[in-house]
Amino acid sequence: MGETRASRPRGYFGIGAEGVSKSANVGALLRTAHAFGASFCFTIGTGWDARQGRQADTADTPLHVPMWRFPTLEDMRLPRGCALVGIELLDDAVDLPSFRHPLSAAYVLGPERAGLSPDLLARCDHVVKIPTRFALNLAVAGALVLYDRLLQHGRFAERPVGSGGPRAAAEHTSHTGHGTPRFRKTVPDWMTWVEDKQGEKP
């Protein structure tokens, strides 16, 4: 499928992984993050081989998105006001469909078998879980979380009551994120002049 231009979502996010030894999984996660418009990516701990990760990350994400490699959890630094959201299958974690994503957030995943470390979980502002029977692949779990975030903070038309899509496409704003100007009382002279010029025949 060709590249599509999605509406600009609100806020920003980053995503990363802790203690993951399978570099291909991290590479796939980076590619997914790039596709969803991540502002940054990160890893915690050693073990990720960038060369092997590139086999799955065909978009070569670190060339386009800031990539932070923190040797230890103590070295991890996030932007001020950025909430840390752990993704883990815990009984007391919030179900993803019921979670309200922060505008500024960093999502972090752990190895499929071991999960996030207790120290990292203690640093998380929120912990969410994907309601599945067992742990998912790292990139798949990341994609589900980022898609859920896009549903909340993106700008799309409401779903219809019946099956299918909306009759009219969602109103997309310009690349600046602003719509056409609105005036409370009168239209300025310069705006009228522009409209007259557009109506002239060549």
N, C-alpha and C positions, 0 to 999 in steps of 0.2 A: 504494500500500500504506500502511496505517496505521503509526503510530510503534510500534516495539517496544522493550522494555526489556531490554537486554543485560546480562549479568553484569558486575560491576565488574572491570576488568583490574588487574593489578598494576603498580606504578610509575607514571611519568608520561612524557609526551613532548611535544615541540613540532616544528613543521615549517615550513620556509621556502624561499625561492628567492633566488638571486643573479643580478643583472643581467638580469632578464627584462623585456622591453619590451612584451609582449602582456599587457595588464592583465586581459583576460578569462581567460587561462590561470591567472594568479595568483588571480583571483576564484574560479575553479572549484576550485583547490587549497585555498583557505581553506574553502570549503563542505564539501569532502571531509574536511578536518581536523576541522572542527566536528562532523561526523557521527560520526567515530570517537572523539570525546572528547579532542581535543588540549587541553593546558594552556596553550599559547601558540603564536602564529604570528609570523613575521618575514620581512622582506625585507632584502636587502643591495644597496646601490646605488640610484640614482634611476631613474625611468622608469615606476614603477607609478602609474597614475591610479586612485585609490580610486573615483571616480564611475563609470568604465568597468568596473572590477572588480565593482562591485555588480550589473551586468547578469547576470553568471554566478553571483555569490554571492547567491543569493536568500534565504539564511538570515541575511544581514547579520552575518557572523561577528564583525567587530571590535566589535560591540555586546555580544557575549557572551563572547568569548575575548580575552585580552590580545594586542595587536598591536604588535610592535616594528619600527620602521623605522630601520635602521642606514644612514647615508649611505655609509660605507665599511666595508671589512672590518676595519680597525683599530678602528672604533667598536663592533664586535660584542661583546656581553657575554652570557654564558650563566650559568645558576645553577651554583653550586659542585657539582661531582660529576656534572654533566650531560655525557655523551659526545656528541661531534659526529660524525655519521654522514653521509658524502657518498654520493650515489647517482649513479653514473657508469658508462658502458660502457667499462671499462678491462680490459686483459688480466689484470692482477694483482689486480683487485678480487674480493671474495668473492661467490660466487653466492648470491643471496638465499635460496634454499631451504636452504642450508647455514649460514646466518648465525644466531648466537645474539644476539638483541636485548638491549642493556643495559636495565636497569630504568629508568634515567633517561637519556633520549636526545633529541637535537635532530637531525632529519633535514633535509638541505638538497639542493636540486636546482638545476640550471643551465639555461640556454637549450638547446633541442633541438639547435641547430646547433653552438654554441660549447662547451657543457658548462661544468663548474665551472672556475674559474680555477686555475692552478697554486698560487697563494698560498693559496687556500682549501683545496685538496686537501692542502697541507702542514699545515694546522691540524687536519685531520680525524683523529679517533682510529681510525675505521674507514671503509673505502670498500666499498660493495656494488654489485653490478650485477644487473639483472633479465635473465635469460638469454633475450633476444629477438634477432631478426635485425637490428633497427635500433632507434634511439631512439624512445621512446613519447612521447605527449602528456604534458605536465607533470602535469596532474591525474590522468591514468590511472596514471602511474608512482607518484605519491604514494599513490594508493588501494591499489595492489598492495603497496607496502611496509607501509602501515599495517594492511592486512588480514593480512599475514604476521605482523606484530607481535601482532595480536589473537589469532591462532591459538596463539602461544607463551605470552603472558601473560594471556590470558583464562581463564575457568573454564567449560569446556564438557565435555560427555560425550565419551568416547572414540568414535572412529568404529568401526562394526562391521566384522567381517571381510568380510561380504557387502555387496552394494549396499543403499542405503537408509540410514535414520537409526537411532539407538539406540532400543531398545524403551521405555526410561524416559527422561524428560527429565532434563537435568542438574539437580543440586540447586543451587538458587539461594539465596544467603544474603540476609539482610535488607539494607535500605538502608544500615545502618551498616557492613556488611562483616563482621559477626560472626554466627555461627549461634546456635542455642539453647544455653543454659548447660549445661555438663557437670560433674557432681560425682563426685569419686573414691570416696567412701564412702557418705555418707548424704545424703538429700534434705532441705534445710532446711524448717522448719515452714511458713515463708511460702509456699514453693512448693507444698506439699501443700494449703494453704488455697486457693490460686488454682485448683488442679485441682478441688477440691471445689466451689467456686463455679461453675466452668464446667460441671460436671455437673448442677447444679440446673436444674429446669424452671421457666420463667417463670410 
